[in-house]
Every structure is written in structure tokens, then in C-alpha cells.
Amino acid sequence: MMLLVKKNFKKRRFPIVQNAGNTHLCPAKQPRTRTMNRILLISLVLFLIPAINKFEAKAQISVPSSNGYTVNIIVKPKSIVPSTNNCQWGYNYNVNIDYFITFTGSNIPASVYNLHGNIGCNTKSHFFMLPRNASAGNLTSTSNQWRSQNDCATATVNSLSCSQASITISGPGIPNRIISFPVSYSLLPVELVEFSADALKDKVKLQWATVTEINNEYFTIERSTDGSNWKEIKQVKGAGNTTDRIDYSSYDENPVNGINYYRIKQTDFDGKFIYSEIRQVKFTGSTVISVYPNPNDGNTISFKGISRPADMVMTVRDAAGSSVYSSTLSSNNAQLPVLKAGIYVISLVNKANGEVNNLRYVKM
């Protein structure tokens, strides 16, 4: 890798001082040279960090709250910290970990109530505490686990299979949860630079953009109503391999009234996958569903406000709550059996999002 630095200053000769066989710049001129060296060093570090990070072990989760904010956590096992370099009969060890914690969304608190985790290396679990606020840094686990091997000088997070992580978290709008997830050691296949979810009148628009894709087969849009249980709603074909920016967009045409959580799952050609951060949308734009004619002296009914009839399961119940008829709609029209005169409730359950509409129906 070559780093080109353009120097926008005139060349200048500095006095040279010979001292004990060493040649160096005159002390009076060193401050400027040191400043330039620091600038070049900082530039080099900032240039290299993104490239290095892509090859380090990395795990990421996003934990949504019911208050409008999301906690995003990255833990990166870096190295094995043995208790000794002389381990003929074995040794105790811990795991050195980088962490990154960010808060996104609205109503962000100063901190959560509890935040800690574990890194699993084979059958050994390594406990670590995390700061409860937005921060980044480095820490070492405290479990001091025993390993009955003599590889203390060569052990790495890869050779010890430190491949599982778990996070325990609680906070405002986040009940106590334990979330387990795998640690990946491979090159990150997709660099996602944008991801947004916006409520429209009758659907939710999802947009995301990538600037790098490696072996990317497809994206999966997933939705949850509680931030824990996820359902696939759509797949979007990826670009395979590219270093160009690509903008993607799709729609959730059947959002649930209330809070909807969304995430993007990216899947490689070999089946490996990673998740994006979570976005949440409050949706209140569903069209009101109605049935007509109502009252009705016939057996044929029609519905207004249903955009996808095949997603609707209809159940007709009498005044006692007993089901007298059930079917899946094939259109906005339905043929009911002959019903006695009276008051009924027609329940419509949307199979795509679980939304239920109960309609009062009068049979004459």
C-alpha cells in the first residue's frame, strides 16, 4: 500500500549538529519537524484503520427500545492475553476486546441501566463489563479461564475459536435481555453507508446504499413489531461484486399500525450473512376497511380499503361469538352462506402482518 502525501511548503535547509556520532536537526528547528511528523503519522493511522478493521473479528447487534432510541453495539475480540509466557503445563488467559457503543433515534437517555457481555472461546466463557453510555475503547475480560495446552505464545482469538458473543442489556424502554450472536473473521462483504425507513400514506419506504459489495447475492428486508421476533417481508437482489455506490429502495406494503422495526440482512453466495442496524417507524396511515352493503338482505358482500385480498382471512361470528363461516379472500368480494337475520362480526386477519379488523355486519 502506498500513501501519497502532498507537501505544500517550501523546501528549507536546517542546520545539522553532530553529537556522539549521531546526526540530527538543530534543536531550534525540531518543533516544526516534529509537528510535520505527527501530522504524517496521524494521517497514516487514519488512512489504515478502516482497511485494518475490515479484517478483524467483528460482531454487531442493534437493540431497539420502546422509547424511540436504539443501542448499537460492536465487540471485536482482538487478542489472547495469557497469564504467562511459560506454559508447559497450561495457562490462564483472558481476551482483549475493542468495543463501540452508539445510540441512535429519539429520546436517547444518558445511559442504559445494565450492559455487559461474554465472549465464548470453545467451551470457555469470558465475562466483560461495558460502559452504559455511548463510547468506544478497549478492555480485557476478567474470567481468567484455564487452558491445558502449551500454546500461550501463539494462541489467537481465531485459533481458540472465540466465535460466539452475548450481550446482556436493560435500560429505559428495554427490559432485561440476553442477545447471542456469532463473531465473524472474514472480510466484511458489504459496506452499507445509508439505511432509512420512512412512513408514507399507506406503506413504508426503505432505502439503503452501499459503496462496496463482495460476493453479495441478495438483501432481505425483515420487520418486527417487538424488536425481537423478525419476519422476512421481501428480498432484493445484490450486485455481486462492485466498488461503485449503489442505491437500493423497496417498500413494506403491509406495515402494522404502531411501531414497526426494520433491518437489512445481507447474504453472500456461500450463505454467510450479516445484519444492519435497526430502524423504527411509527405507522398510522392504514386505510380504514369497511364492508357493504351493510345492512344486507343478500349473501354477497364487498370490502373497501383492502389492497391485497389474498392476504386476508375472513371469519364470520354470530352474536354469541361462535364462528359460522371462514375463508381466505380471493378478491374484494365474498359470497357468504345463508345466514339468519341478526348481528354478526366479520373478522379480517392480515396474514402478512397479523393486523386484525373487526367489522359489525347486519344480516336482514
N, C-alpha and C positions, 0 to 999 in steps of 0.2 A: 504494500500500500504506500503510495507516495502522497505526501501532504505538501501542497504548494502554498507558500506564504508570500504575498506581495508586500515589500517593504517600501513605504512611502516616505523615506527620509534620505537625506544626502549622506554619502559616504564621508567618514571623518576618521582621521588617524588619531589614535590615542597614545599617549606616552607609555613606553614599556619599562618595567622595572625588573631587574634581575635580583632574586633573593634566594639564597641557599639552593641554587641550581634550578629554581622554578621560575618560569616566565609568567607574568600576569599583568593585568592592566593597572595603571596608576590608581591608587585608592580614590583620588579625587574624581575619577571618571567612572568608577564602578557602579554607583547608584543607577545611572541611566541604563548601563548594560544589564544589570540585574533586573531592572523593570522590564526591558525587552525580553529577557529570558523567561520571566514569569508569564508575560503575555503569550509567548510562543508555546510554553508548556501548558497553560490553561486552554489555549486553542486546540492543542493536540489532544488533550484529555476529553474535551467536549466533542471533538470530532470522532474519537474512537469509542466512547461509551455506548452510543446506540448500536454500533456494529457488534461490540462485545456482548451486550445484553441479549442479543438475539440468540446466542449460542449457550447461554446459561440456563440452568434448570429454572423453570418458572411455573407458578400456579396462580390462578386468579379466580376470585369469586366476587359477586355483587350481591349485597343483602339489602333488599328494599324494606322500608318501614311503612307503616300505615299513616305516617305523618307527612309524607311527601318527599323525604330525602332517601338516598341510597348510600350505603357504605361499600366502597370498592377496596378490595384487599389483594395485594400481591405478596407472596412469600417466595423467596428464592434461596434454596439451600446452596451454600457456596463451597463449603469445605468441611472436612472432618477434623475435629480438634482432639487429638489423643492426649491422655494424661502423662504419657512418657514416650520417649523415642527408643527405649529398650524394652521390648515386649516379647521376650522369648516364650513366656507362658500365657500371654494375653495382656489386655489393657482395658482401662475405662476410657470412654470417649463421649464427646458432645458434638453438636452440629452448629456450625456458624451459618447465620441466616441474614440475608438482606430483606427488608420489608418496606412496603409502600402502602400507605393508607390515605384514601381521599374520600371526601363527602361531596355528593352532587345532589341536585334537586332543590327543593324548597324546605323551609322550616328546619334548617340544619342546626343541630344542637352543638354546644361547645365540646361535648364528648359523649360517648356511649357509657353504659353502666359497667360493662364487663367485656373484655376482649383478650383471649389467649388461644393458644393452639398447640398442636403436636405434629411432629414430622416422624413418619414411620420409615425405619431402615430395616428391611427384612422383618423380623418379628419384634424389633425393639422400637419403643415409642419414646420420642424426645420432646419434653414439655418446654414451652417458652411463653413468656408474657409479652403482650403487645401494648403500646400506648393506646389510650382510649380516644385520642383525638387524631385529626389529620396530621400525618407526619411521615418521615422516611428516615431510615437509618439501618444499623447493623446490630445484631445481638447474637448471643450464644445460648443454646439450650442448657438446661440445668439438671437433666436427669442422670448424667454421668453413667451411662449404661456400660455393661461389661461385654467384651468381645474376646472369645477364647481362641484368637488367632495371633500370628506374629507379623501382621501386615501394617503395623501402626505407622510406618514411614511412608507407605504407598497408598493407604486407604483414601478413597474419594467418595463423594456422595453417589457417584454412578456405580462404583464397584461394590458399595454396601447396599445398593438398591434402595436409596432413600426416595421412594417413588410415590408415597402417599402423604397427604396432609389433611388436617382437620382444623377447623376454627370454631371456637365457642364464643358466641356473642349475644348480648342483650343491650337494650337501650330504649329511649323514648320511641314508642311505636314498634319496637322489635322485641317480642317475647324471647325468652332464653332458647337459643337454637344451637345445635351442633351440625356443622356442614362439612362433609368429607369430599375430597376431590383429588385427582391424580396430579402428580408433578411431571411435566414434560421436559425431556432433554434435547429434543430436536429443534432444528431451525424453525422459528415461527413462520407458518406458511402464508399468512396474510397480515398485512399492516393496515388495520382499519383506522381511518383518520376522522371519520364522522359517523354519527348514528343518531337519528332523531325520530320521534313518533309524535304526530300531531292529529288531534281530533278534528274531523270535518263534520258536515251536517249529518251524514248517515254512515260514515266509516272512518277508519283511522289510516292515515298515510304514514308509511315507514320509508325512510331514506337513509342510505349509508354510502360511504365512499371508501375505496381502497387505493393505495399508491404502489403496492407490491402484492403479487399473488404467485405462489409457488405450489404447483400440483393441486390447485383449488378446483374441486369438482362442483360443489354447489353450496348454497346457503340455505338454511332452514329458519323460517320465522316461527318463533314459539311464543305463546301467550299463556299468562297465568292470571288468575283472579285473586290469589293469595300470596304470590311471590315464592311459593314452594312447589306447587304441583303445576307442571307445564304440559301444554298440548301443542302439537305441531299444527300450524294452520296453512302453511304454504312453503314451497321450495322454489328457489331461484337459481338458475344455472350460473356457475362461476366462469371465470375467464381462463382457467388453467394456469398458464404461466405468463406473467406480464410485469413490466415495471412502469407502466403508464397508469395515470389516475383513471379510475372507472367509477362512475356514479350509478348507483342502483336505487330503484324505488319499487314499492309494492303496496298493497292495501289489505287491511283486515276489513272485510265487508260485513262481518258479523260481530262487532265488539259488544261486550256486555255493558249494560248500564252500570255506572260506577267506575271503580278503579280497574284499569287493565294494565298488566305488566308485560313488557315485550323484551326479548333478547334474540340475538342472531347466533345461530350455531353454524360454524364453518366446518365443512367436511372435506378431507383430502381424497384423492383417488384410491389411497390404500385404506380408507375407512377411519383414519385418525381424525379427531375433531377438537375444536376449542370453542369457547363461548365469549360473546361480547359482554360489555357492561349492560345493566338493565335500565330500561326507560319505562316510565309510568305515565299513563294518560287517564284523565277523568273524562268519561264519555257520557253525555246526556242527550245525544241527538237522535236516538232511535225514533222511528216513525210510529205513531200510535196505530195499533192494529184494531180493526173493528169487523163485525160480521153483519151481513144484511142478506135478504130482508129480515128485519127484527122489530116486531113480532113477525112470524112466518106461518102461513097456513098450508105451506107445501113442505117438501122434503129436500129441496135443493137450496144450498146456501153458498155465499161467496164471501171472500175476505178482502179487505183493503189493508194496505200497509205491509204486505209480505213480499219481499223481493226474491226470496229463494224458497218456493213452496216445498221442494223436495227435502229441505232440512227440517220441516215441521211435522211433529207427531201430534195428531189431534185425538183428544179423549173427551167424550160427552158424558157428563154425570147428571143424575137426577137430583131432586131437592134433598134426598137423603144422603147424597154423596156417593152413591153406587155407580160404577161405570156401566153404561148401557151400550157404548159403541167406541171403537178405537181404530185408527188407521193412520198411515202416513200420507200426507197430501202429495198429489202429483201435479196439481195446478191450484190456482186461487179459487177454484170451485170445488164443491164436495157434495156428494149425494148421501144423505142420511137415511137410516132405516125409518120405517113408520114409527113415530113417537106419539105417546099420549099427550094430550094438551097439558101444559104446565110450564114451570120454570126450570131451566137447565143451566148448567155451567159448561162451557166449552173451554177446555184447557189446551193451549198450544205450547209445546215444548220444542225449543230450537236445539236440534242435535249438535249443531256446530259450536254453540257457546253456552248451552244449558239454560238460557233465559226462558222464563215461563210467563205466558199471558193467559189470564183467566177472563173469559167474556161471558156476560149474562145473556142468555138466549131464551126467548119466549116462543113456545110452540102453541099455536092456536088450534 
